[in-house]
């Protein structure tokens, strides 16, 4: 068929969603040997929006197919509309596929129109086009109160980003002012095939700093907490702070460690996240500046594949105030992430690192996706992605999982 003999038509369909709509319309198109160039569908509250871009022989075939589609639409109780598309416009659309593509996730307990408006306004100002919108969280009741409300919308976006730092800074401003999390990722093969997730432990997997708890039991809580806070904010070197805090634990009985371990406050969403990651075949690791005693406990409790942390030195049933082996600081965490990826045959861009403190930044910045989780302000400003509104299972939405694929594991 010569180009001049081709006719391209966009069929737009709306109405109540029901079985058989797509089958009925495509059966009509099949009778006229139509070629499907593109197709897309959305369903909101049982209201269907369907588009079919098709090519047909120009002339005598086009009028009958439109008539039959109108009749089929009437039969199905739906509205149909036709838009002719020129060859020139179609080719422009085809060539636009070479544009960069991105995924933007908007997360919060509940999402307001003001939050979505602010995010999409920035994308519009950057001349980015939204190609599709998908809700990743399940439908929420407005009658019953949810124990753990969560919402996530995923936008597929195309265009050219001239300065990613400007875009990221704008999103961070919205995040601070409107209490919403925004993730901006390039839509590459690596984004769709993450395989290794590494976590900090204290204040990430668990909602406490274990060394502070141990210090409290040893009567030096205030001193150690002050050093911990300074270290997590990046005000003093982690190794220096670690040695100072360890020295203050001297004389603490080994007997208290088990009681602290079994009472660790595991972060909201951590169990759901780990269950999903294991189900879908991800490798997981704890990379912590804390202690192996507690990392090993969490490994058994949640099913981690790897644990790297600091080892307490214990003699005669008491902590000596020293440690065994190298200190696991920020740089060491990054080295472990890289080593695990190499061992598992995983590209570094397929890795994820999640943490809250300054000593997590080396691994967060090394990973393909680095996430600052309920992090200190200085850490959030340095990371490209953050989660502060949801629990740890918010990571699953950044991987593109819908609640139905998560909850099917129950």
C-alpha positions as CSV (number, residue, x, y, z in Angstrom):
1,X,0.0,0.0,0.0
2,X,1.5,3.4,-1.1
3,X,1.7,6.1,1.5
4,X,-1.1,8.1,-0.2
5,X,-3.4,5.1,0.0
6,X,-3.1,5.0,3.9
7,X,-5.5,6.6,6.2
8,X,-4.7,6.9,10.0
9,X,-7.6,7.3,12.5
10,X,-7.6,7.7,16.2
11,X,-10.6,6.0,17.8
12,X,-11.5,7.4,21.2
13,X,-13.9,5.5,23.4
14,X,-15.6,6.4,26.7
15,X,-18.3,5.0,28.8
16,X,-18.9,2.4,31.5
17,X,-16.3,-0.3,31.6
18,X,-17.5,-3.8,30.9
19,X,-16.2,-7.0,29.4
20,X,-16.2,-7.3,25.7
21,X,-15.6,-3.6,24.7
22,X,-12.1,-4.1,23.3
23,X,-13.1,-7.4,21.7
24,X,-16.1,-5.9,20.0
25,X,-14.3,-2.9,18.6
26,X,-11.2,-4.8,17.4
27,X,-13.4,-7.4,15.7
28,X,-14.9,-4.7,13.6
29,X,-11.4,-3.4,12.7
30,X,-10.3,-6.9,11.9
31,X,-13.1,-7.2,9.3
32,X,-11.4,-4.3,7.4
33,X,-7.8,-5.6,7.8
34,X,-6.9,-2.6,9.9
35,X,-3.4,-2.3,11.4
36,X,-3.2,-1.3,15.1
37,X,-0.5,1.4,15.4
38,X,-1.1,2.1,19.1
39,X,-3.6,1.3,21.9
40,X,-4.0,2.5,25.5
41,X,-6.7,2.2,28.1
42,X,-7.4,3.7,31.6
43,X,-10.2,2.8,34.0
44,X,-11.2,5.2,36.7
45,X,-14.2,4.2,39.0
46,X,-15.5,1.8,36.3
47,X,-15.4,4.6,33.7
48,X,-13.5,3.6,30.6
49,X,-11.2,5.7,28.5
50,X,-9.8,3.7,25.5
51,X,-7.8,4.9,22.5
52,X,-7.0,2.9,19.4
53,X,-4.8,4.4,16.7
54,X,-5.3,2.3,13.5
55,X,-4.3,2.4,9.9
56,X,-6.7,1.4,7.1
57,X,-6.8,1.6,3.3
58,X,-8.0,5.0,2.2
59,X,-11.2,5.5,0.1
60,X,-14.0,3.0,0.0
61,X,-13.0,1.1,3.3
62,X,-12.9,4.1,5.6
63,X,-16.5,5.1,5.6
64,X,-17.9,1.6,6.3
65,X,-15.5,0.9,9.1
66,X,-16.5,4.2,10.9
67,X,-20.2,3.3,10.4
68,X,-19.7,-0.2,11.8
69,X,-17.7,1.2,14.8
70,X,-20.4,3.6,15.6
71,X,-23.0,0.8,15.5
72,X,-20.9,-1.4,17.7
73,X,-20.4,1.5,20.1
74,X,-24.2,1.9,20.3
75,X,-24.6,-1.8,20.8
76,X,-22.1,-1.8,23.7
77,X,-23.5,1.4,25.3
78,X,-20.3,3.4,24.8
79,X,-19.4,6.7,23.1
80,X,-17.0,6.6,20.1
81,X,-15.2,9.5,18.5
82,X,-12.9,9.6,15.5
83,X,-10.0,11.9,14.9
84,X,-8.1,11.7,11.5
85,X,-4.3,11.8,11.9
86,X,-2.1,13.0,9.1
87,X,0.9,11.0,8.0
88,X,3.1,14.0,8.9
89,X,1.7,14.2,12.5
90,X,2.0,10.4,12.9
91,X,5.7,10.5,11.9
92,X,6.4,13.4,14.3
93,X,4.8,11.2,17.0
94,X,7.0,8.2,16.0
95,X,10.2,10.3,16.1
96,X,9.3,11.7,19.5
97,X,10.0,8.2,20.9
98,X,13.7,9.1,20.9
99,X,13.2,11.6,23.7
100,X,14.4,10.8,27.2
101,X,12.0,9.0,29.4
102,X,11.5,9.3,33.2
103,X,9.5,7.9,36.0
104,X,8.1,10.3,38.6
105,X,6.6,8.8,41.8
106,X,4.6,11.0,44.2
107,X,4.1,9.5,47.6
108,X,2.3,10.5,50.8
109,X,-0.3,9.3,53.3
110,X,-2.9,11.0,51.2
111,X,-2.3,12.9,48.0
112,X,-4.0,16.3,47.5
113,X,-4.7,18.2,44.3
114,X,-2.3,20.9,45.5
115,X,0.6,18.5,45.7
116,X,-0.1,17.0,42.2
117,X,-0.6,20.5,40.8
118,X,2.7,21.7,42.1
119,X,4.6,18.7,40.8
120,X,3.1,18.7,37.3
121,X,3.5,22.5,37.1
122,X,7.3,22.1,37.5
123,X,7.3,19.4,34.8
124,X,5.3,21.7,32.5
125,X,7.7,24.5,33.1
126,X,10.5,22.1,32.1
127,X,8.6,21.2,28.9
128,X,8.2,17.6,30.0
129,X,5.2,15.7,28.8
130,X,3.2,13.2,30.9
131,X,2.6,10.2,28.8
132,X,0.7,8.1,31.3
133,X,-0.5,8.2,34.9
134,X,-0.9,5.1,37.1
135,X,-2.0,4.7,40.7
136,X,0.2,2.1,42.5
137,X,-1.7,2.0,45.8
138,X,-5.0,0.2,46.3
139,X,-8.3,2.0,46.5
140,X,-8.9,3.6,49.9
141,X,-12.1,3.8,51.8
142,X,-13.3,7.2,52.9
143,X,-15.6,5.7,55.5
144,X,-13.2,3.4,57.3
145,X,-10.0,4.8,58.9
146,X,-6.9,3.1,57.7
147,X,-4.3,2.1,60.3
148,X,-1.5,2.8,57.7
149,X,-2.7,5.2,55.0
150,X,-0.5,5.4,51.9
151,X,-0.9,6.7,48.4
152,X,1.4,6.7,45.4
153,X,0.9,7.9,41.8
154,X,3.4,7.1,39.1
155,X,3.9,9.4,36.1
156,X,5.6,8.3,32.9
157,X,7.3,11.4,31.5
158,X,9.2,12.2,28.3
159,X,11.2,15.2,27.2
160,X,14.7,16.7,27.5
161,X,16.0,17.6,31.0
162,X,18.7,20.2,30.5
163,X,19.6,20.6,34.1
164,X,18.6,17.7,36.4
165,X,19.8,19.5,39.6
166,X,17.4,22.4,39.0
167,X,14.5,19.9,38.6
168,X,15.5,18.0,41.7
169,X,15.9,21.1,43.8
170,X,12.4,22.2,42.7
171,X,10.9,18.9,43.7
172,X,12.7,19.0,47.1
173,X,11.2,22.4,47.7
174,X,7.7,21.0,47.1
175,X,8.5,18.0,49.3
176,X,9.4,20.3,52.2
177,X,6.5,22.7,51.8
178,X,3.7,20.3,51.0
179,X,4.7,17.2,53.0
180,X,5.0,14.9,50.0
181,X,7.8,12.6,48.6
182,X,8.8,12.9,45.0
183,X,11.1,10.5,43.2
184,X,12.6,11.3,39.8
185,X,14.3,8.4,37.9
186,X,15.5,7.9,34.4
187,X,13.4,5.1,32.8
188,X,16.2,2.8,31.8
189,X,16.6,-0.9,31.6
190,X,18.4,-0.7,35.0
191,X,15.5,1.0,36.7
192,X,13.2,-1.9,35.7
193,X,15.7,-4.5,36.8
194,X,17.0,-3.6,40.2
195,X,18.4,-6.7,41.9
196,X,20.2,-5.8,45.1
197,X,18.8,-3.6,48.0
198,X,21.2,-2.6,50.8
199,X,19.9,-1.0,54.1
200,X,21.4,0.9,57.0
201,X,20.2,-0.6,60.2
202,X,19.8,2.0,63.0
203,X,17.0,4.6,62.4
204,X,16.3,2.9,59.1
205,X,15.4,-0.8,59.6
206,X,14.8,-0.1,63.2
207,X,13.5,3.0,64.9
208,X,16.3,3.5,67.3
209,X,20.0,3.9,67.6
210,X,21.1,0.7,69.4
211,X,24.4,2.3,70.6
212,X,22.3,4.9,72.4
213,X,20.2,2.3,74.1
214,X,23.2,0.4,75.3
215,X,24.7,3.7,76.6
216,X,21.5,4.3,78.5
217,X,21.8,0.9,80.1
218,X,25.4,1.8,81.0
219,X,24.4,5.2,82.5
220,X,26.0,7.3,79.8
221,X,23.0,7.9,77.6
222,X,23.2,11.7,77.3
223,X,26.9,11.7,76.4
224,X,26.5,9.0,73.7
225,X,23.3,10.5,72.2
226,X,25.0,13.8,71.7
227,X,27.9,12.2,69.9
228,X,25.5,10.1,67.8
229,X,23.5,13.1,66.7
230,X,26.6,15.0,65.7
231,X,27.9,12.1,63.7
232,X,24.6,11.4,61.9
233,X,24.4,15.1,60.9
234,X,27.9,14.8,59.5
235,X,29.4,17.3,62.0
236,X,32.2,14.9,63.2
237,X,33.9,12.0,61.5
238,X,32.1,8.7,62.0
239,X,35.2,6.7,63.0
240,X,36.1,9.3,65.6
241,X,32.6,9.3,67.0
242,X,32.4,5.5,67.0
243,X,35.5,5.1,69.1
244,X,34.3,7.7,71.6
245,X,31.0,6.1,71.9
246,X,32.4,2.6,72.2
247,X,34.7,3.6,75.0
248,X,31.7,4.8,77.0
249,X,30.2,1.3,76.8
250,X,33.0,-0.3,78.7
251,X,31.8,-2.6,81.5
252,X,28.3,-3.2,80.2
253,X,27.1,-6.7,80.8
254,X,26.7,-9.0,77.8
255,X,23.5,-10.3,79.2
256,X,21.6,-7.1,78.2
257,X,22.3,-7.6,74.5
258,X,19.7,-10.3,73.9
259,X,16.9,-8.4,75.7
260,X,17.7,-5.3,73.5
261,X,17.7,-7.4,70.3
262,X,14.3,-9.1,70.9
263,X,12.8,-5.7,71.6
264,X,14.2,-3.8,68.6
265,X,11.4,-1.6,67.2
266,X,11.3,-2.7,63.6
267,X,10.4,0.1,61.2
268,X,6.8,0.3,59.8
269,X,6.7,-1.4,56.4
270,X,10.0,-3.3,56.8
271,X,8.4,-6.7,57.1
272,X,6.1,-6.1,54.1
273,X,9.0,-4.8,52.1
274,X,11.3,-7.7,52.9
275,X,8.6,-10.3,52.2
276,X,8.1,-8.7,48.7
277,X,11.8,-8.5,48.0
278,X,12.4,-12.1,48.9
279,X,9.3,-13.2,46.9
280,X,10.5,-11.4,43.8
281,X,14.1,-12.7,44.0
282,X,16.0,-9.6,45.2
283,X,19.3,-9.9,47.1
284,X,19.3,-7.9,50.4
285,X,21.9,-6.7,52.8
286,X,22.4,-4.9,56.0
287,X,25.3,-2.5,55.9
288,X,25.5,-0.9,59.2
289,X,27.7,1.3,61.4
290,X,25.9,-0.5,64.3
291,X,26.7,-4.0,65.6
292,X,26.7,-7.5,64.1
293,X,24.9,-8.9,67.2
294,X,21.8,-7.0,66.2
295,X,22.3,-7.2,62.5
296,X,22.5,-11.0,62.8
297,X,19.2,-11.0,64.8
298,X,17.5,-9.0,62.1
299,X,18.9,-11.3,59.4
300,X,17.2,-14.2,61.1
301,X,14.0,-12.3,61.8
302,X,13.6,-10.7,58.3
303,X,15.6,-12.9,56.0
304,X,18.6,-10.8,54.8
305,X,21.2,-12.4,52.6
306,X,24.2,-10.4,53.9
307,X,25.1,-8.5,57.1
308,X,28.1,-6.3,57.5
309,X,28.5,-4.3,60.7
310,X,30.8,-3.7,63.6
311,X,31.7,-6.4,66.1
312,X,31.7,-5.8,69.8
313,X,34.6,-7.0,71.8
314,X,33.4,-8.9,74.8
315,X,35.6,-10.4,77.6
316,X,34.5,-12.1,80.8
317,X,30.9,-11.4,80.0
318,X,31.4,-7.6,79.6
319,X,31.9,-5.1,76.8
320,X,35.5,-3.9,76.8
321,X,34.8,-0.6,75.1
322,X,36.7,-1.8,72.0
323,X,35.7,-3.5,68.7
324,X,37.0,-6.3,66.6
325,X,38.1,-5.8,63.0
326,X,37.7,-2.7,60.8
327,X,35.2,0.0,61.6
328,X,32.2,0.0,59.2
329,X,31.9,3.6,58.3
330,X,30.3,5.3,55.3
331,X,33.1,4.4,52.9
332,X,33.2,0.8,54.0
333,X,29.4,0.6,53.4
334,X,30.0,1.7,49.8
335,X,32.8,-0.8,49.4
336,X,30.5,-3.6,50.7
337,X,27.7,-2.6,48.4
338,X,30.1,-2.8,45.4
339,X,31.6,-6.1,46.5
340,X,28.2,-7.8,47.0
341,X,27.0,-6.6,43.6
342,X,30.2,-8.0,41.9
343,X,29.8,-11.3,43.8
344,X,26.2,-11.6,42.7
345,X,26.9,-10.5,39.1
346,X,24.7,-7.4,39.5
347,X,25.5,-4.1,37.7
348,X,25.9,-1.2,40.1
349,X,23.0,0.6,38.4
350,X,20.8,-2.3,39.5
351,X,21.4,-1.6,43.2
352,X,19.5,0.4,45.8
353,X,20.8,1.8,49.0
354,X,18.6,3.1,51.8
355,X,19.8,5.0,54.8
356,X,19.2,8.0,57.1
357,X,22.6,9.3,58.2
358,X,25.6,11.2,56.8
359,X,27.6,7.9,56.9
360,X,25.1,6.4,54.5
361,X,25.7,9.0,51.7
362,X,28.6,7.2,50.1
363,X,26.5,4.1,49.4
364,X,23.4,6.2,48.6
365,X,25.4,8.1,46.0
366,X,27.0,5.0,44.6
367,X,23.9,2.9,44.1
368,X,21.7,3.1,41.0
369,X,18.9,4.3,43.3
370,X,19.9,6.0,46.5
371,X,17.1,6.7,49.0
372,X,17.3,8.9,52.1
373,X,14.8,7.4,54.5
374,X,13.3,9.7,57.1
375,X,16.7,11.3,56.9
376,X,18.5,14.2,58.5
377,X,18.1,17.4,56.5
378,X,21.7,17.4,55.3
379,X,21.3,13.9,54.0
380,X,18.0,14.6,52.2
381,X,19.6,17.6,50.4
382,X,22.5,15.4,49.2
383,X,20.4,12.4,48.1
384,X,18.5,12.3,44.8
385,X,15.4,10.5,46.3
386,X,13.9,10.5,49.7
387,X,11.0,8.9,51.6
388,X,9.7,10.7,54.7
389,X,5.9,10.3,54.5
390,X,5.6,6.5,54.4
391,X,7.2,3.4,55.9
392,X,10.0,1.3,54.3
393,X,7.5,-0.5,52.0
394,X,7.4,2.8,50.1
395,X,10.6,1.5,48.4
396,X,8.3,-1.0,46.5
397,X,6.5,1.9,44.8
398,X,9.7,3.3,43.5
399,X,10.4,-0.1,42.0
400,X,7.0,0.2,40.2
401,X,5.1,-2.4,42.2
402,X,1.3,-2.0,42.6
403,X,-0.3,-3.0,45.8
404,X,-2.0,-5.9,44.0
405,X,1.4,-7.5,43.3
406,X,2.5,-7.0,46.9
407,X,-0.6,-8.2,48.6
408,X,-0.9,-11.3,46.4
409,X,1.8,-12.8,48.6
410,X,-0.5,-12.9,51.6
